[in-house]
Amino acid sequence: MKLATRAVHAGQHPEPVTGAIMTPIFQTATFAQDAIAQHKGYEYARTQNPTREILEANLASLEGGAHGHAFASGLAAVTGLAMLMEAGDHLVCTSNLYGGTYRLLTTILAGFGLRATFVDTSDLGAVEEAIEGRTRLVFVESPTNPILTLTDLGAIAGLAKEHGIWSCVDNTFMSPIFQRPLEHGIDIVLHSTTKYLNGHSDVVGGVIITDDDSLSERLAHVQNTAGAVPSPFDSWLVLRGVKTLHLRMQAHDSHGRRIAEFLDADSRVGRVYYPGLVDHPQHRLAEEQMDGFGGMISFALDGFDAAERFVAALRVFTLAESLGGVESLVCHPGAMTHASVPEEERIALGIVPGLIRLSVGIEDVEDLIEDLDKALSAT
Ligand SMILES: Cc1ncc(COP(=O)(O)O)c(C=O)c1O
């Protein structure tokens, strides 16, 4: 079945007792057992919950994977992945990772003995050079947040296999509608479901998807043992959001293209980062490995003061962290999402004081362009 059909139906069936079309919210902590150690597949809601299971099956289907494991946040999913490793193990990560993932790796996981090397994963040679004896995982974000640099997923998957290590892609920015890393040979896909998958900015959640049975067993052990699972209600909200994922992504993408072109043509704007622009250095790769370019755009204004004036003048875009909701958001990565990345590293990555990131929503695109146009006049 095609993606749109799977978004609406995968993993779901009318509830057997009443025929309810929508998956019930099984808001229960525990389940009655028929006799000692005889149950219906559900013992305790940290271990299994029917609403969460249906969400996991739905998201696994969209990514083309056999197994999904939902977590309480995107970062809980990254932490869950890290729990598959041991002290002394090593990861090779994209240098321009989401700031929270960077902070998790450098300020918490490092204390448990996990070592991470950050490299430009669009440079395959740099990735290969960083792999060492205890490397267990290559962790990639493509496109990156907020500079939208791409990594060749097929090449990374091949390199990881050659070295007998796992590859993982944080696919939050693209969603499975535009990019399905498992199809490129990647072992593990991770999402912050907070973003496009839920799409309505009313949930914090995460998920890990894989085809690998033994990895899946270990992830289920982590879910149950470490316990950072989403609530039944949050699972249900994401499941409901996913039903319109394909339609929302089409709107984010077509609005994103229009707005990137508008910004690119405007002399008040510096460099524009958007993989859909023909002058994006990896536009060709974007066309090859993605089915759309999405709604995330970054661009440079002339310094922090201009950025501050721009943001203050916006009326439709809201200044807020996060992305991927139906509403348009604006953020200043240097002071907000990437504040935990040291300034020197931020500048080297292109996160300059005038950098602005847009999460383009699904409002009327003319209204969005008018809002940006007026705010640019204030810079
Ligand atoms: C690309 C990416 N990955 C992971 C995360 C972390 O997800 P969460 O905020 O759900 O913990 C974020 C959050 O912004 C993100 O943008």
The ligand as an SDF file (V2000), in Angstrom:
LIG
                    3D

 16 16  0  0  0  0  0  0  0  0999 V2000
   16.2600   17.0080   14.6150 C   0  0  0  0  0  0  0  0  0  0  0  0
   15.8330   16.8320   16.0390 C   0  0  0  0  0  0  0  0  0  0  0  0
   16.0800   15.6720   16.6640 N   0  0  0  0  0  0  0  0  0  0  0  0
   15.7200   15.4750   17.9430 C   0  0  0  0  0  0  0  0  0  0  0  0
   15.0900   16.4590   18.6700 C   0  0  0  0  0  0  0  0  0  0  0  0
   14.7280   16.2030   20.1090 C   0  0  0  0  0  0  0  0  0  0  0  0
   13.3880   15.8930   20.2080 O   0  0  0  0  0  0  0  0  0  0  0  0
   12.4670   16.2110   21.4980 P   0  0  0  0  0  0  0  0  0  0  0  0
   12.4120   17.7030   21.6360 O   0  0  0  0  0  0  0  0  0  0  0  0
   11.1750   15.5590   21.1580 O   0  0  0  0  0  0  0  0  0  0  0  0
   13.1420   15.5800   22.6650 O   0  0  0  0  0  0  0  0  0  0  0  0
   14.8020   17.6660   18.0620 C   0  0  0  0  0  0  0  0  0  0  0  0
   14.1160   18.7300   18.8300 C   0  0  0  0  0  0  0  0  0  0  0  0
   14.0080   19.8590   18.3980 O   0  0  0  0  0  0  0  0  0  0  0  0
   15.1840   17.8730   16.7100 C   0  0  0  0  0  0  0  0  0  0  0  0
   14.9530   19.0340   16.0800 O   0  0  0  0  0  0  0  0  0  0  0  0
  1  2  1  0
  2  3  1  0
  2 15  2  0
  3  4  2  0
  4  5  1  0
  5  6  1  0
  5 12  2  0
  6  7  1  0
  7  8  1  0
  8  9  2  0
  8 10  1  0
  8 11  1  0
 12 13  1  0
 12 15  1  0
 13 14  2  0
 15 16  1  0
M  END
$$$$
